[in-house]
Amino acid sequence: MSQLMPSDITAPAPGELQIIAEDLYWLRMPLPFALDHINLYLIRDTDGWALVDTGICSKTTKAIWARIQDQLDGPISRVIVTHMHPDHVGCAGYLTESLRVPLYMSQTEYFASRALFAGAQEADNWQDVLYFQRAGLDADTVRKMSTGNGGFKQIVSPLPLSFQRLRSGQVLAINGFSWECILGEGHSPEHISLYCPERRLLIAGDQILPEITPNIGSYSTQPDSNPLAGYLSSLDNFSHCHSDTLVLPSHRQPFVGVHARIAELRAHHDAHLMTLRNICQKPQTIMGILPHLFARDLNEHGMFFAIAEAYAHVNYLLAKGDLTRYEKQGVYYFTV
């Protein structure tokens, strides 16, 4: 079955369908962030179209979904979500409930989404406060960063009360083709990418992105976690993908060269780790580390993710024994 290659593919405008193959469409939904879009994919199913990821839940996205459905020659038959982040899961509940179709997700991502939607439920935020204090933020910024505003719930629709669980190595049959579920860690707990070896297609989600790197963060919910180790090791799960696989990522453009891109992602993190080993010859705080990892100016939204990424990298080096950590006046310092 013929399909287009990256040089032949133009990114679709919101509300448009771009043909990758006669049974595979690429579409985009706008995002109100610095990264202003997400790529979504429709695969022809036996009784309609299987959708991979959904966009955030907003009036704009819902209106675009109405236009998209009018262009399809069959209904959306199931909704597959790669992971729990709002741009991926946001409209999953809205679509599955309104269309009465099943939701497919990994178990950890499903329940993490449910937990984030439920919010703090009156639990105290003292651990969030400690997390930002230990990073070296001033008291006013700590207060702002640790005061939740229910952001997840504002752009994610309620998830359905049941789902079809996706597991690592599981194979989904979609219109006569086999799509393997490949586990990714680090960016989210149990990220699922879909690989069709017969067609040499990989719907990569956020696990493998061109040009930009997925955020790998240790957040206040697990401040001492080591997600970078999980991310780097789970990249090995893509080693069997054919070298000329067409990678369909969640952001930017489709590309060929999955193994070269994985090598670049590893090199990116190796460079960050070497930078930390060098600058931590003298004790450094998380806030002191940030300018060495991020050349751009960071707004509050960007700062939140950058702090988590810095924690993830120092936690990786702490686990390897390359750094040590001590606390002084409520702030963490990292040194070799």
C-alpha positions as CSV (number, residue, x, y, z in Angstrom):
1,M,0.0,0.0,0.0
2,S,1.6,3.3,-1.1
3,Q,2.1,6.1,1.3
4,L,3.7,9.5,1.1
5,M,7.2,10.3,2.3
6,P,8.2,13.4,4.4
7,S,9.3,15.5,1.4
8,D,5.8,15.0,-0.1
9,I,3.8,15.9,3.0
10,T,2.6,19.4,3.9
11,A,1.4,20.0,7.4
12,P,-2.4,20.3,7.5
13,A,-4.2,23.5,8.8
14,P,-6.6,23.0,11.7
15,G,-9.7,21.3,10.4
16,E,-8.0,19.8,7.4
17,L,-7.0,16.2,6.7
18,Q,-3.6,15.4,5.2
19,I,-3.4,12.1,3.4
20,I,-0.4,10.0,4.5
21,A,-1.9,6.9,2.8
22,E,-5.4,6.1,1.6
23,D,-6.2,4.7,5.0
24,L,-4.2,7.0,7.2
25,Y,-4.8,10.7,7.8
26,W,-2.7,13.3,9.6
27,L,-4.5,16.3,11.3
28,R,-3.5,19.1,13.7
29,M,-5.1,20.8,16.6
30,P,-4.0,24.2,17.8
31,L,-2.5,24.6,21.3
32,P,-2.4,27.8,23.4
33,F,1.3,27.2,24.3
34,A,4.7,28.0,22.9
35,L,4.4,24.7,21.1
36,D,1.3,25.7,19.2
37,H,0.1,22.5,17.7
38,I,-0.3,18.7,18.2
39,N,-0.4,16.1,15.5
40,L,-3.2,13.5,15.6
41,Y,-3.7,10.5,13.3
42,L,-6.7,8.6,12.0
43,I,-6.3,5.0,10.8
44,R,-9.0,3.3,8.8
45,D,-10.7,0.7,11.0
46,T,-13.0,-2.1,10.0
47,D,-16.0,-0.1,11.1
48,G,-14.8,3.5,10.8
49,W,-11.6,5.3,11.9
50,A,-9.4,4.7,14.9
51,L,-8.1,8.0,16.3
52,V,-4.7,8.4,18.0
53,D,-4.7,11.3,20.5
54,T,-7.3,14.1,20.7
55,G,-6.0,17.7,21.4
56,I,-7.0,19.7,24.5
57,C,-10.7,20.1,25.4
58,S,-11.7,23.6,24.3
59,K,-14.5,25.2,22.3
60,T,-12.1,25.6,19.4
61,T,-11.0,21.9,19.4
62,K,-14.6,20.7,19.7
63,A,-15.6,22.8,16.7
64,I,-12.7,21.5,14.7
65,W,-13.7,17.9,15.6
66,A,-17.1,18.5,14.3
67,R,-15.6,19.7,10.9
68,I,-13.3,16.7,10.8
69,Q,-16.1,14.2,11.4
70,D,-18.1,15.7,8.6
71,Q,-15.2,15.0,6.2
72,L,-14.8,11.3,7.2
73,D,-16.6,8.5,5.3
74,G,-17.3,6.6,8.5
75,P,-17.5,7.2,12.3
76,I,-14.6,7.4,14.7
77,S,-14.7,3.8,16.0
78,R,-12.2,4.0,18.9
79,V,-9.9,6.5,20.6
80,I,-6.3,5.6,21.4
81,V,-4.3,7.8,23.7
82,T,-0.5,7.6,23.8
83,H,-0.3,9.3,27.3
84,M,-1.9,11.5,29.9
85,H,-0.7,15.0,28.9
86,P,-3.6,17.4,28.2
87,D,-2.9,17.9,24.5
88,H,-3.1,14.1,24.0
89,V,-6.0,13.1,26.4
90,G,-7.9,16.4,26.6
91,C,-10.8,15.5,24.3
92,A,-10.7,11.7,24.9
93,G,-13.6,11.8,27.3
94,Y,-15.6,14.2,25.2
95,L,-15.2,12.0,22.1
96,T,-15.7,8.6,23.7
97,E,-18.7,9.7,25.6
98,S,-20.4,11.6,22.8
99,L,-19.7,8.8,20.2
100,R,-20.1,5.9,22.7
101,V,-16.8,4.3,21.6
102,P,-14.1,2.7,23.6
103,L,-11.0,4.4,25.0
104,Y,-7.6,2.6,24.7
105,M,-4.8,3.7,27.1
106,S,-2.1,2.1,29.3
107,Q,-3.3,1.6,32.8
108,T,-0.9,4.0,34.5
109,E,-1.7,6.8,32.1
110,Y,-5.5,6.3,32.5
111,F,-5.4,6.4,36.3
112,A,-2.9,9.3,36.3
113,S,-5.3,11.3,34.2
114,R,-8.1,10.5,36.6
115,A,-6.0,11.5,39.6
116,L,-4.9,14.8,38.0
117,F,-8.5,15.6,37.0
118,A,-9.6,15.0,40.6
119,G,-7.0,17.5,41.9
120,A,-5.7,17.8,45.4
121,Q,-9.0,17.0,47.1
122,E,-8.1,19.3,50.1
123,A,-4.7,17.7,50.7
124,D,-2.1,20.2,51.8
125,N,0.5,21.4,49.3
126,W,3.5,21.5,51.7
127,Q,5.5,19.0,49.6
128,D,5.0,21.2,46.5
129,V,6.3,24.1,48.6
130,L,9.4,22.1,49.7
131,Y,10.1,21.1,46.1
132,F,10.3,24.7,44.9
133,Q,12.1,26.0,48.0
134,R,14.7,23.3,47.6
135,A,15.2,24.4,44.0
136,G,16.3,27.8,45.3
137,L,13.3,30.0,44.3
138,D,12.4,33.1,46.3
139,A,9.4,33.0,48.6
140,D,7.0,34.9,46.2
141,T,7.8,32.6,43.3
142,V,7.5,29.5,45.5
143,R,4.0,30.7,46.5
144,K,3.0,31.3,42.8
145,M,4.4,28.0,41.6
146,S,2.9,25.9,44.4
147,T,-0.6,27.3,44.2
148,G,-2.5,25.0,41.9
149,N,-5.2,26.5,39.7
150,G,-6.8,23.3,38.4
151,G,-5.1,23.7,35.0
152,F,-5.5,20.1,34.0
153,K,-9.2,20.0,34.6
154,Q,-9.7,23.2,32.6
155,I,-8.5,21.7,29.4
156,V,-9.3,17.9,29.9
157,S,-12.8,16.5,29.7
158,P,-13.8,13.8,32.2
159,L,-12.6,10.4,31.2
160,P,-15.0,7.5,30.8
161,L,-15.4,5.1,33.7
162,S,-14.0,2.2,31.7
163,F,-11.1,1.7,29.2
164,Q,-9.3,-0.9,27.2
165,R,-5.9,-1.4,28.7
166,L,-2.8,-1.2,26.4
167,R,0.3,-3.1,27.5
168,S,3.9,-3.1,26.3
169,G,4.3,-5.6,23.4
170,Q,0.5,-5.9,22.9
171,V,-0.6,-6.0,19.2
172,L,-3.6,-4.1,18.1
173,A,-5.4,-5.3,14.9
174,I,-6.6,-2.3,12.9
175,N,-8.1,-3.0,9.5
176,G,-6.0,-6.1,8.9
177,F,-2.7,-4.6,10.0
178,S,-0.8,-5.3,13.3
179,W,0.2,-2.3,15.4
180,E,2.6,-3.1,18.2
181,C,2.4,-1.2,21.5
182,I,5.9,0.1,22.3
183,L,6.5,1.2,25.9
184,G,8.2,4.5,26.6
185,E,9.1,5.9,30.0
186,G,10.4,9.2,31.3
187,H,8.3,11.7,29.5
188,S,5.3,10.1,31.1
189,P,4.9,6.9,33.2
190,E,3.7,4.4,30.6
191,H,3.7,6.1,27.2
192,I,2.5,3.9,24.3
193,S,3.8,4.3,20.7
194,L,2.3,2.3,17.9
195,Y,4.5,0.5,15.3
196,C,3.3,-1.3,12.2
197,P,6.3,-3.3,11.0
198,E,4.6,-4.5,7.8
199,R,4.1,-0.8,6.7
200,R,7.1,0.6,8.4
201,L,5.1,3.2,10.2
202,L,5.6,4.5,13.8
203,I,3.1,6.7,15.5
204,A,5.6,7.9,18.1
205,G,3.6,10.2,20.3
206,D,6.0,12.4,22.3
207,Q,8.6,9.7,22.9
208,I,10.6,10.5,19.8
209,L,10.3,14.0,18.4
210,P,12.2,15.7,15.6
211,E,14.1,18.9,16.2
212,I,12.9,19.2,19.8
213,T,13.3,16.9,22.8
214,P,10.5,15.6,25.0
215,N,10.4,17.0,28.5
216,I,11.9,14.6,31.0
217,G,11.0,15.8,34.5
218,S,11.1,14.9,38.2
219,Y,8.0,16.7,39.5
220,S,6.9,17.5,43.1
221,T,4.8,14.3,43.1
222,Q,8.0,12.2,42.9
223,P,10.8,14.7,43.5
224,D,13.5,12.0,43.9
225,S,12.5,10.0,40.9
226,N,14.9,9.1,38.1
227,P,12.8,9.4,34.9
228,L,15.8,10.1,32.7
229,A,17.1,6.6,33.3
230,G,13.7,5.2,32.3
231,Y,13.6,7.4,29.2
232,L,17.1,6.4,28.0
233,S,16.6,2.7,28.7
234,S,13.1,2.6,27.0
235,L,14.6,4.1,23.8
236,D,16.0,0.6,23.4
237,N,12.5,-0.6,22.9
238,F,12.5,1.0,19.4
239,S,15.7,-0.9,18.3
240,H,13.8,-3.3,16.1
241,C,12.1,-0.6,14.1
242,H,13.2,-0.7,10.5
243,S,15.7,2.0,9.5
244,D,13.4,3.4,6.8
245,T,10.3,3.6,9.1
246,L,8.2,6.7,8.6
247,V,7.9,8.3,12.1
248,L,4.7,10.2,12.8
249,P,5.4,12.3,15.8
250,S,3.0,14.4,18.0
251,H,4.8,17.6,17.2
252,R,6.6,19.0,14.1
253,Q,7.0,17.1,10.9
254,P,7.0,13.4,10.0
255,F,10.5,12.0,9.3
256,V,12.5,9.0,8.4
257,G,15.6,8.1,10.5
258,V,14.3,6.8,13.8
259,H,17.7,5.3,14.9
260,A,19.6,8.5,13.9
261,R,17.1,10.6,15.9
262,I,17.4,8.3,18.9
263,A,21.2,8.7,18.8
264,E,20.7,12.5,18.7
265,L,18.3,12.4,21.7
266,R,20.9,10.4,23.7
267,A,23.6,12.8,22.7
268,H,21.5,15.7,23.9
269,H,21.1,14.3,27.3
270,D,24.7,13.2,27.5
271,A,25.7,16.8,26.8
272,H,23.5,18.1,29.6
273,L,24.9,15.5,32.0
274,M,28.5,16.5,31.1
275,T,27.6,20.1,31.6
276,L,26.3,19.3,35.1
277,R,29.4,17.3,36.0
278,N,31.5,20.3,35.0
279,I,29.6,23.1,36.7
280,C,29.0,21.1,39.8
281,Q,32.7,21.2,40.5
282,K,31.4,24.1,42.7
283,P,28.1,23.5,44.5
284,Q,25.0,24.5,42.5
285,T,21.3,24.9,43.1
286,I,18.6,24.0,40.7
287,M,18.1,27.7,39.9
288,G,21.8,28.0,39.4
289,I,21.8,25.1,37.0
290,L,19.0,26.3,34.7
291,P,20.9,28.9,32.7
292,H,23.4,26.2,31.8
293,L,20.7,23.8,30.5
294,F,18.3,26.4,28.9
295,A,19.7,29.2,26.8
296,R,16.2,30.8,26.2
297,D,14.4,33.1,28.6
298,L,11.8,31.1,30.7
299,N,8.3,32.4,31.5
300,E,6.5,30.9,34.5
301,H,5.1,28.0,32.4
302,G,8.5,27.2,30.9
303,M,10.1,27.6,34.4
304,F,7.9,24.9,35.8
305,F,9.0,22.3,33.2
306,A,12.6,23.5,33.3
307,I,12.9,23.0,37.0
308,A,11.6,19.4,36.7
309,E,14.0,18.7,33.9
310,A,16.9,20.0,35.9
311,Y,15.9,17.8,38.9
312,A,15.6,14.8,36.5
313,H,19.2,15.3,35.3
314,V,20.7,15.8,38.8
315,N,18.7,12.8,40.1
316,Y,20.2,10.7,37.3
317,L,23.7,11.7,38.4
318,L,22.9,11.2,42.1
319,A,21.8,7.6,41.3
320,K,25.0,7.0,39.4
321,G,27.1,8.4,42.3
322,D,28.5,11.2,40.1
323,L,27.0,13.9,42.3
324,T,26.2,14.3,45.9
325,R,23.5,16.5,47.5
326,Y,23.3,18.5,50.7
327,E,20.7,20.9,52.1
328,K,21.5,24.4,53.4
329,Q,18.9,26.8,54.8
330,G,16.2,24.8,53.0
331,V,17.9,24.8,49.6
332,Y,19.5,21.8,47.9
333,Y,23.1,22.0,46.6
334,F,24.6,19.6,44.2
335,T,28.3,18.9,43.8
336,V,30.7,16.3,42.6
